[in-house]
């Protein structure tokens, strides 16, 4: 484990949207039972106004919606995150899967270069909220999101930002066949998710590191109640901890043989 006493963070807000609905209150007690045999629980395309959004991909709109939900949960307006003081760290495991499927199938779309899909999503979010600060994209599962939380703490400690957004969007419906063929597909349903957490400097040091052994209790709770959310799982765990009023949380996650964990101050949710 790696601890840096100079790296203290505080979670200010968490916005969450899953195939089950908005927030942690929408999660069922047992995802496998509630899924009733469905392999994928999709998210509808958000109805956002504006010509730019009419042309945007569903993933881009979900990213914008997740940030909006985070602001609402934290009781903040858009001005609170606008400008160069906000870093944006975007994480996804699904990455450009849907755009690649569309490209291979010769379906028309707005992305002429499918592998740029993660940049398109974070770019739309940056434009919509006026974010001009540090910018990172990580492609991977839950450990990549834990890495992003750690990197956000480092950016804050180094004075490279005043606040950091960790944004995760995972969509599966458009490339369900690919996931069905993947050897890591498990019985739990794949649940599309869009989540965003806002971090600022705090007094509680962050503890981060590789780990082995069994999943932590929050990781198990996410899989039991939500299903498979891949990179979104640590932010779902964070939302569950905030909803429960926990002062701090230990987030854990695994992806392709790698496990990671992080401990950080959670804060209290204004809304669930």
NUPAMAR-849236 format. One record per residue (C-alpha): x, y, z; residue in three letters. Coordinates in nm, 4 decimals, always signed. Layout:
BEGIN
+----------+----------+----------+-----+
!        u !        v !        w !  aa !
+----------+----------+----------+-----+
!        X !        Y !        Z ! Ala !
...
+----------+----------+----------+-----+
This chain:
BEGIN
+----------+----------+----------+-----+
!        u !        v !        w !  aa !
+----------+----------+----------+-----+
!  +0.0000 !  +0.0000 !  +0.0000 ! Unk !
!  +0.1132 !  +0.3554 !  -0.0705 ! Unk !
!  +0.0199 !  +0.6395 !  +0.1622 ! Unk !
!  +0.1131 !  +1.0023 !  +0.1111 ! Unk !
!  +0.0275 !  +1.2307 !  +0.4061 ! Unk !
!  +0.0363 !  +1.5292 !  +0.1698 ! Unk !
!  -0.2344 !  +1.3795 !  -0.0504 ! Unk !
!  -0.5652 !  +1.4447 !  +0.1240 ! Unk !
!  -0.8936 !  +1.4434 !  -0.0647 ! Unk !
!  -1.2603 !  +1.4873 !  +0.0107 ! Unk !
!  -1.5466 !  +1.3592 !  -0.2026 ! Unk !
!  -1.7886 !  +1.6463 !  -0.2610 ! Unk !
!  -2.0486 !  +1.4775 !  -0.4784 ! Unk !
!  -2.1309 !  +1.1627 !  -0.6730 ! Unk !
!  -2.3740 !  +1.1458 !  -0.9649 ! Unk !
!  -2.4999 !  +0.8031 !  -1.0659 ! Unk !
!  -2.7128 !  +0.6657 !  -1.3463 ! Unk !
!  -2.7430 !  +0.2930 !  -1.4190 ! Unk !
!  -2.9653 !  +0.0606 !  -1.6165 ! Unk !
!  -3.1652 !  +0.0283 !  -1.2941 ! Unk !
!  -3.2362 !  +0.4004 !  -1.2699 ! Unk !
!  -3.0965 !  +0.7109 !  -1.1019 ! Unk !
!  -2.8957 !  +0.6936 !  -0.7811 ! Unk !
!  -2.8351 !  +0.4124 !  -0.5356 ! Unk !
!  -3.2011 !  +0.3956 !  -0.4335 ! Unk !
!  -3.2817 !  +0.2467 !  -0.7759 ! Unk !
!  -3.0513 !  -0.0538 !  -0.7245 ! Unk !
!  -3.2361 !  -0.3786 !  -0.6489 ! Unk !
!  -3.1467 !  -0.6015 !  -0.3521 ! Unk !
!  -3.0331 !  -0.8778 !  -0.5908 ! Unk !
!  -2.9259 !  -0.7859 !  -0.9433 ! Unk !
!  -2.9327 !  -1.1421 !  -1.0779 ! Unk !
!  -3.2899 !  -1.1970 !  -0.9641 ! Unk !
!  -3.4086 !  -0.8544 !  -1.0806 ! Unk !
!  -3.2457 !  -0.8973 !  -1.4212 ! Unk !
!  -3.4741 !  -1.1959 !  -1.4871 ! Unk !
!  -3.2376 !  -1.3462 !  -1.7413 ! Unk !
!  -3.1514 !  -1.0223 !  -1.9214 ! Unk !
!  -2.7838 !  -1.0129 !  -2.0199 ! Unk !
!  -2.7682 !  -0.6321 !  -2.0528 ! Unk !
!  -2.9602 !  -0.3571 !  -1.8776 ! Unk !
!  -2.9272 !  -0.0528 !  -2.1045 ! Unk !
!  -2.9511 !  +0.3194 !  -2.0413 ! Unk !
!  -3.1816 !  +0.5284 !  -2.2566 ! Unk !
!  -3.0373 !  +0.8129 !  -2.4623 ! Unk !
!  -3.0726 !  +1.1289 !  -2.2495 ! Unk !
!  -3.2967 !  +1.3939 !  -2.4035 ! Unk !
!  -3.0614 !  +1.6941 !  -2.3929 ! Unk !
!  -3.1463 !  +2.0061 !  -2.5884 ! Unk !
!  -2.9223 !  +2.1624 !  -2.8520 ! Unk !
!  -2.7998 !  +2.0916 !  -3.2044 ! Unk !
!  -2.4621 !  +1.9688 !  -3.0791 ! Unk !
!  -2.6329 !  +1.7088 !  -2.8608 ! Unk !
!  -2.8546 !  +1.5934 !  -3.1457 ! Unk !
!  -2.5395 !  +1.4788 !  -3.3247 ! Unk !
!  -2.3613 !  +1.3415 !  -3.0167 ! Unk !
!  -2.3331 !  +0.9716 !  -2.9370 ! Unk !
!  -2.5371 !  +0.8196 !  -2.6559 ! Unk !
!  -2.2191 !  +0.7752 !  -2.4533 ! Unk !
!  -2.1392 !  +1.1471 !  -2.4777 ! Unk !
!  -2.4865 !  +1.2412 !  -2.3565 ! Unk !
!  -2.4587 !  +0.9987 !  -2.0660 ! Unk !
!  -2.1304 !  +1.1614 !  -1.9635 ! Unk !
!  -2.2926 !  +1.5051 !  -1.9595 ! Unk !
!  -2.5883 !  +1.3687 !  -1.7628 ! Unk !
!  -2.3599 !  +1.2076 !  -1.5015 ! Unk !
!  -2.1834 !  +1.5381 !  -1.4350 ! Unk !
!  -2.5193 !  +1.7159 !  -1.4054 ! Unk !
!  -2.6386 !  +1.4570 !  -1.1531 ! Unk !
!  -2.3183 !  +1.4984 !  -0.9526 ! Unk !
!  -2.3711 !  +1.8752 !  -0.9333 ! Unk !
!  -2.7295 !  +1.8219 !  -0.8186 ! Unk !
!  -2.6221 !  +1.5695 !  -0.5538 ! Unk !
!  -2.3553 !  +1.8080 !  -0.4251 ! Unk !
!  -2.5867 !  +2.1114 !  -0.4355 ! Unk !
!  -2.3555 !  +2.2994 !  -0.6746 ! Unk !
!  -2.4131 !  +2.4981 !  -0.9918 ! Unk !
!  -2.2076 !  +2.4767 !  -1.3103 ! Unk !
!  -1.9962 !  +2.7760 !  -1.2176 ! Unk !
!  -1.8442 !  +2.5711 !  -0.9342 ! Unk !
!  -1.6519 !  +2.3522 !  -1.1791 ! Unk !
!  -1.6003 !  +2.5837 !  -1.4777 ! Unk !
!  -1.2496 !  +2.6829 !  -1.5833 ! Unk !
!  -0.8904 !  +2.5678 !  -1.5623 ! Unk !
!  -0.9094 !  +2.4758 !  -1.1940 ! Unk !
!  -1.1006 !  +2.1542 !  -1.2682 ! Unk !
!  -0.9226 !  +1.8410 !  -1.3864 ! Unk !
!  -1.1155 !  +1.5788 !  -1.5815 ! Unk !
!  -1.0220 !  +1.2100 !  -1.5554 ! Unk !
!  -1.2322 !  +0.9847 !  -1.7780 ! Unk !
!  -1.2302 !  +0.6055 !  -1.7390 ! Unk !
!  -1.3968 !  +0.3300 !  -1.9403 ! Unk !
!  -1.3492 !  -0.0388 !  -2.0122 ! Unk !
!  -1.5966 !  -0.0525 !  -2.3007 ! Unk !
!  -1.4105 !  +0.2389 !  -2.4581 ! Unk !
!  -1.4818 !  +0.2563 !  -2.8299 ! Unk !
!  -1.6605 !  -0.0793 !  -2.8633 ! Unk !
!  -1.9969 !  +0.0608 !  -2.9811 ! Unk !
!  -1.8389 !  +0.2982 !  -3.2312 ! Unk !
!  -1.6191 !  +0.0197 !  -3.3686 ! Unk !
!  -1.9208 !  -0.2077 !  -3.4116 ! Unk !
!  -2.0999 !  +0.0690 !  -3.5977 ! Unk !
!  -1.7972 !  +0.1367 !  -3.8144 ! Unk !
!  -1.7474 !  -0.2300 !  -3.9036 ! Unk !
!  -2.1169 !  -0.2624 !  -3.9821 ! Unk !
!  -2.0971 !  +0.0416 !  -4.2104 ! Unk !
!  -2.3667 !  +0.2213 !  -4.0114 ! Unk !
!  -2.3622 !  +0.5978 !  -4.0411 ! Unk !
!  -2.2515 !  +0.7937 !  -3.7382 ! Unk !
!  -2.0729 !  +1.1045 !  -3.6203 ! Unk !
!  -1.7403 !  +0.9344 !  -3.5408 ! Unk !
!  -1.5312 !  +0.8835 !  -3.8537 ! Unk !
!  -1.2416 !  +0.7444 !  -3.6471 ! Unk !
!  -1.3988 !  +0.5009 !  -3.3956 ! Unk !
!  -1.0897 !  +0.4677 !  -3.1757 ! Unk !
!  -1.1263 !  +0.8369 !  -3.0822 ! Unk !
!  -1.4591 !  +0.7689 !  -2.9047 ! Unk !
!  -1.3205 !  +0.8167 !  -2.5486 ! Unk !
!  -1.1769 !  +1.1547 !  -2.6500 ! Unk !
!  -1.5085 !  +1.2527 !  -2.8066 ! Unk !
!  -1.6933 !  +1.1792 !  -2.4839 ! Unk !
!  -1.4598 !  +1.3678 !  -2.2540 ! Unk !
!  -1.4408 !  +1.6486 !  -2.5099 ! Unk !
!  -1.8186 !  +1.6933 !  -2.5149 ! Unk !
!  -1.8227 !  +1.7038 !  -2.1339 ! Unk !
!  -1.5407 !  +1.9582 !  -2.1256 ! Unk !
!  -1.7189 !  +2.1807 !  -2.3782 ! Unk !
!  -2.0549 !  +2.1597 !  -2.2031 ! Unk !
!  -1.9211 !  +2.2513 !  -1.8592 ! Unk !
!  -1.6367 !  +2.4797 !  -1.9632 ! Unk !
!  -1.3582 !  +2.2578 !  -1.8285 ! Unk !
!  -1.0111 !  +2.3743 !  -1.9340 ! Unk !
!  -0.7856 !  +2.2094 !  -1.6762 ! Unk !
!  -0.5758 !  +1.8926 !  -1.6663 ! Unk !
!  -0.7139 !  +1.6029 !  -1.8673 ! Unk !
!  -0.6562 !  +1.2251 !  -1.8499 ! Unk !
!  -0.8171 !  +0.9216 !  -2.0178 ! Unk !
!  -0.7727 !  +0.5720 !  -1.8725 ! Unk !
!  -0.9033 !  +0.2603 !  -2.0494 ! Unk !
!  -0.9586 !  -0.0406 !  -1.8255 ! Unk !
!  -1.1815 !  -0.1899 !  -1.5587 ! Unk !
!  -1.2303 !  -0.1060 !  -1.1916 ! Unk !
!  -0.8560 !  -0.0759 !  -1.1099 ! Unk !
!  -0.8274 !  +0.1991 !  -1.3728 ! Unk !
!  -1.0946 !  +0.3984 !  -1.1882 ! Unk !
!  -0.9060 !  +0.3456 !  -0.8632 ! Unk !
!  -0.5938 !  +0.4697 !  -1.0454 ! Unk !
!  -0.7909 !  +0.7763 !  -1.1563 ! Unk !
!  -0.8950 !  +0.8536 !  -0.7978 ! Unk !
!  -0.5303 !  +0.8293 !  -0.6916 ! Unk !
!  -0.4144 !  +1.0478 !  -0.9804 ! Unk !
!  -0.6790 !  +1.3040 !  -0.8895 ! Unk !
!  -0.5352 !  +1.3167 !  -0.5376 ! Unk !
!  -0.1869 !  +1.3694 !  -0.6781 ! Unk !
!  -0.3043 !  +1.6504 !  -0.9050 ! Unk !
!  -0.4706 !  +1.8168 !  -0.6091 ! Unk !
!  -0.1646 !  +1.7737 !  -0.3857 ! Unk !
!  +0.0673 !  +1.9138 !  -0.6531 ! Unk !
!  -0.1523 !  +2.2205 !  -0.6995 ! Unk !
!  -0.2228 !  +2.1286 !  -1.0623 ! Unk !
!  -0.5961 !  +2.1604 !  -1.0017 ! Unk !
!  -0.8387 !  +2.2869 !  -0.7383 ! Unk !
!  -1.0890 !  +2.0094 !  -0.7936 ! Unk !
!  -1.1098 !  +1.6914 !  -1.0023 ! Unk !
!  -1.3917 !  +1.5141 !  -1.1818 ! Unk !
!  -1.3652 !  +1.1364 !  -1.2151 ! Unk !
!  -1.6087 !  +1.0349 !  -1.4878 ! Unk !
!  -1.6957 !  +0.6796 !  -1.5956 ! Unk !
!  -1.9310 !  +0.5716 !  -1.8741 ! Unk !
!  -1.9885 !  +0.2062 !  -1.9627 ! Unk !
!  -2.2304 !  +0.1008 !  -2.2388 ! Unk !
!  -2.2836 !  -0.2544 !  -2.3618 ! Unk !
!  -2.6054 !  -0.2772 !  -2.5622 ! Unk !
!  -2.4518 !  -0.1764 !  -2.8965 ! Unk !
!  -2.1797 !  -0.4422 !  -2.8728 ! Unk !
!  -2.3511 !  -0.7089 !  -2.6617 ! Unk !
!  -2.2382 !  -0.9865 !  -2.8957 ! Unk !
!  -1.8738 !  -0.9004 !  -2.8298 ! Unk !
!  -1.9224 !  -0.9306 !  -2.4546 ! Unk !
!  -2.1111 !  -1.2574 !  -2.4933 ! Unk !
!  -1.8078 !  -1.4042 !  -2.6697 ! Unk !
!  -1.5630 !  -1.2695 !  -2.4135 ! Unk !
!  -1.4233 !  -1.5305 !  -2.1804 ! Unk !
!  -1.4622 !  -1.3053 !  -1.8736 ! Unk !
!  -1.8399 !  -1.2787 !  -1.9090 ! Unk !
!  -2.0019 !  -1.3963 !  -1.5846 ! Unk !
!  -2.3627 !  -1.4766 !  -1.4842 ! Unk !
!  -2.4249 !  -1.1295 !  -1.3352 ! Unk !
!  -2.5932 !  -0.8961 !  -1.5846 ! Unk !
!  -2.3950 !  -0.6262 !  -1.7600 ! Unk !
!  -2.5458 !  -0.2978 !  -1.6423 ! Unk !
!  -2.4818 !  +0.0210 !  -1.8374 ! Unk !
!  -2.3652 !  +0.2995 !  -1.6085 ! Unk !
!  -2.2630 !  +0.6633 !  -1.6065 ! Unk !
!  -2.1080 !  +0.7990 !  -1.2880 ! Unk !
!  -1.9153 !  +1.1076 !  -1.1838 ! Unk !
!  -1.7385 !  +1.1980 !  -0.8592 ! Unk !
!  -1.6065 !  +1.5407 !  -0.7606 ! Unk !
!  -1.2948 !  +1.5523 !  -0.5412 ! Unk !
!  -1.1341 !  +1.8471 !  -0.3654 ! Unk !
!  -0.8471 !  +1.8786 !  -0.1202 ! Unk !
!  -0.9182 !  +1.7372 !  +0.2227 ! Unk !
!  -0.7488 !  +1.6457 !  +0.5480 ! Unk !
!  -0.7746 !  +1.2686 !  +0.5140 ! Unk !
!  -0.4733 !  +1.1046 !  +0.3442 ! Unk !
!  -0.5390 !  +0.8705 !  +0.0558 ! Unk !
!  -0.4066 !  +0.5124 !  +0.0811 ! Unk !
!  -0.3622 !  +0.3367 !  -0.2514 ! Unk !
!  -0.2036 !  +0.0157 !  -0.3695 ! Unk !
!  -0.2158 !  -0.3214 !  -0.5388 ! Unk !
!  -0.3880 !  -0.5969 !  -0.3473 ! Unk !
!  -0.4665 !  -0.9646 !  -0.3577 ! Unk !
!  -0.7251 !  -1.1903 !  -0.2066 ! Unk !
!  -1.1008 !  -1.1533 !  -0.2012 ! Unk !
!  -1.3088 !  -0.8511 !  -0.3058 ! Unk !
!  -1.3823 !  -0.5910 !  -0.0402 ! Unk !
!  -1.7342 !  -0.5573 !  +0.1075 ! Unk !
!  -1.8279 !  -0.2576 !  -0.1077 ! Unk !
!  -1.7117 !  -0.4340 !  -0.4228 ! Unk !
!  -1.9282 !  -0.7338 !  -0.3350 ! Unk !
!  -2.2233 !  -0.5061 !  -0.2574 ! Unk !
!  -2.1965 !  -0.3406 !  -0.5982 ! Unk !
!  -2.1937 !  -0.6714 !  -0.7841 ! Unk !
!  -2.4785 !  -0.8099 !  -0.5727 ! Unk !
!  -2.7022 !  -0.5050 !  -0.6116 ! Unk !
!  -2.5996 !  -0.3625 !  -0.9497 ! Unk !
!  -2.4403 !  -0.6453 !  -1.1464 ! Unk !
!  -2.1346 !  -0.6057 !  -1.3672 ! Unk !
!  -2.0532 !  -0.2381 !  -1.4167 ! Unk !
!  -1.6796 !  -0.2746 !  -1.4938 ! Unk !
!  -1.4991 !  +0.0601 !  -1.4546 ! Unk !
!  -1.8048 !  +0.2198 !  -1.2934 ! Unk !
!  -1.8007 !  -0.0186 !  -0.9962 ! Unk !
!  -1.5717 !  +0.1882 !  -0.7658 ! Unk !
!  -1.7888 !  +0.4973 !  -0.8134 ! Unk !
!  -2.1011 !  +0.2924 !  -0.7418 ! Unk !
!  -1.9282 !  +0.1745 !  -0.4240 ! Unk !
!  -1.8482 !  +0.5356 !  -0.3391 ! Unk !
!  -2.2138 !  +0.6322 !  -0.3900 ! Unk !
!  -2.3269 !  +0.3459 !  -0.1650 ! Unk !
!  -2.0842 !  +0.4567 !  +0.1075 ! Unk !
!  -2.2088 !  +0.8158 !  +0.0871 ! Unk !
!  -2.5704 !  +0.7054 !  +0.0974 ! Unk !
!  -2.4914 !  +0.5013 !  +0.4101 ! Unk !
!  -2.3292 !  +0.8030 !  +0.5771 ! Unk !
!  -1.9851 !  +0.6420 !  +0.5983 ! Unk !
!  -1.7060 !  +0.8932 !  +0.6749 ! Unk !
!  -1.4513 !  +0.6965 !  +0.4709 ! Unk !
!  -1.4469 !  +0.4042 !  +0.2319 ! Unk !
!  -1.2068 !  +0.1403 !  +0.1050 ! Unk !
!  -1.2751 !  +0.0832 !  -0.2632 ! Unk !
!  -1.1463 !  -0.2314 !  -0.4325 ! Unk !
!  -1.1671 !  -0.3682 !  -0.7839 ! Unk !
!  -1.0256 !  -0.6203 !  -1.0287 ! Unk !
!  -0.9763 !  -0.6456 !  -1.4039 ! Unk !
!  -0.7957 !  -0.9123 !  -1.6056 ! Unk !
!  -0.5954 !  -1.0439 !  -1.3126 ! Unk !
!  -0.5089 !  -0.7099 !  -1.1561 ! Unk !
!  -0.6527 !  -0.5899 !  -0.8245 ! Unk !
!  -0.6225 !  -0.2464 !  -0.6681 ! Unk !
!  -0.7621 !  -0.0576 !  -0.3703 ! Unk !
!  -0.7897 !  +0.2948 !  -0.2372 ! Unk !
!  -0.9087 !  +0.4465 !  +0.0899 ! Unk !
!  -1.0450 !  +0.8015 !  +0.0954 ! Unk !
!  -1.2817 !  +1.0347 !  +0.2790 ! Unk !
!  -1.6366 !  +0.9977 !  +0.1508 ! Unk !
!  -1.8339 !  +1.2929 !  +0.2874 ! Unk !
!  -2.2105 !  +1.2964 !  +0.3103 ! Unk !
!  -2.4612 !  +1.2833 !  +0.0295 ! Unk !
!  -2.6987 !  +1.5768 !  +0.0005 ! Unk !
!  -2.9371 !  +1.3545 !  -0.1948 ! Unk !
!  -2.9562 !  +0.9832 !  -0.2717 ! Unk !
+----------+----------+----------+-----+
